[in-house]
Amino acid sequence: MVRYALVTAIEAAADVAPRIRSAEGCRPSADNGDAIRFLGDHGCS
């Protein structure tokens, strides 16, 4: 159960990151890792 919740949360973060990047006028993510790093670098937690 915990594993599923963790995977779901990671997938949701990777899905929403491009929308946030677009709203901020940033370039598209190269991959999911780049998307997650972007969120961390910009204080999204």
C-alpha positions in Angstrom: 0.0 0.0 0.0 2.8 2.5 0.9 4.7 1.6 -2.2 1.7 2.3 -4.4 1.1 5.7 -2.7 4.7 6.7 -3.2 4.7 5.7 -6.9 1.4 7.6 -7.4 2.8 10.7 -5.7 5.9 10.7 -7.8 3.9 10.2 -11.0 1.6 13.0 -10.0 4.5 15.4 -9.4 6.1 14.5 -12.7 2.7 15.1 -14.5 2.1 18.5 -12.9 5.7 19.8 -13.3 5.4 20.6 -17.1 2.3 22.7 -16.4 4.1 24.7 -13.7 7.1 25.1 -15.9 4.9 26.4 -18.7 3.1 28.8 -16.4 6.5 30.1 -15.3 7.7 30.5 -18.9 10.5 27.9 -18.5 11.8 25.5 -21.1 10.2 22.0 -21.2 11.6 19.2 -19.0 14.2 16.9 -20.6 12.8 13.9 -18.6 10.9 13.1 -15.4 14.1 13.6 -13.3 14.5 17.1 -14.7 10.8 17.8 -13.9 11.2 16.7 -10.3 14.5 18.6 -9.8 12.7 21.7 -11.1 10.0 21.4 -8.5 12.6 21.0 -5.8 14.7 23.9 -7.0 11.6 26.1 -6.9 10.5 25.2 -3.5 7.5 23.0 -4.4 7.1 20.5 -1.7 
